């Protein structure tokens, strides 16, 4: 007897501004077969260099008690609405967000032995013990109909640790160590590392105090957003530039140790801050990719931050502030 | 031509796919009989350096015990999470995040404890007269690695893969030469290659 195989198709037609997704799936059975029901299970998947996650979003009842005649293609239209805060499909260096639909065909008990159990029959499917055939279809979900919207904040910038200063202290320590204690001594090395951390911290605090406070205010604008920078009189860097960047951050806490992977996925053009007395306002456009809003999902985040760069006695100083961008 | 995968085959494995990709390093039946001997609770340790598959095997074993979820410890975890946990057997990932006094209190409890660790806890168990069974996670042979890697490729693919798409023993040997038995490092390296 010829075994039944299924040929399936899955397509997303549109995503509305309210995140209503419409599409259809097609099923063609090579032999006539009786089904108890056909169900679609929509899931959101996060895969990457961390513990992957699969979250059930919605269940679609596509058919009930239906006979699939041989070589006839059946189309099952569907529509579902995703929550407003849903994350768009994305493939980055360390993580991907994707959606999938598990089409589950429940075969009647009498017909279950007619099914081709080869997992590669037409399309990879899993025959479960409950006379069900599950096929997974992956699809991208992007919503280009909604616009970015910056969350308006007024916050202080953070001074990032300067690598050059750290390097100078390491070199000084290395020179002193090799001169006075030429042989390897674990205790002195540990003490040296602690001392370098302490000195870098003190130097950072000193520079922070010397320069004073600098703050960021974000404001929504028609095509982009404004960054308004407030500074004290003391704050005086040369060649000041402002830009923003979007960063993908993944924390891998699988197993007994934790690792963090960071990747800059977008950097805006750098804008010089001219005539910067007390305040300065710069307008930025949003990136062309409309699906990079701020995301914070378990061990994954995509965050936006404004960076203020400038020179302080010949050393490049970097101030940064994270802000949120949503989609309306 | 390279096949197109549904997702990166070397990304983190979903809990539901764990049984599909795991190549067990131990006899599950032996371990189950040790866990189920209720008259004499035991400590079972998955012992090895980081990235050798201890947590993956713990997750795999834990699928048999739906009423005993794994307690994942980290540097911010509180000892009470395990000391006041009613599960028996009790599954703990990264027991080294507990201090010695807390570990002794834990081993003193009249229950079977299954945990991952970088260093053996046999002296602590001996001190408390608790039987201990250690499973060592070190070393990897090229055939096993080849099997593990190919299982991941097959799971992530919709089409039947040709032998040219699959890893050969020579490929595994090259990876072992580069990364030794650090399974996690191999997977991370391949993640970048396949992304």
Interface residues (C-beta under 8 A of the other chain):
Chain A: X45 X47 X48 X49 X50 X51 X52 X53 X54 X91 X93 X96 X98 X120 X123 X124 X136 X138 X252 X253 X254 X255 X256 X257 X258
Chain B: X6 X7 X8 X11 X12 X13 X14 X16 X50 X51 X54 X55 X56 X72 X74 X93 X94 X96 X116 X117 X118 X157 X158 X159 X160 X184 X188 X191 X195
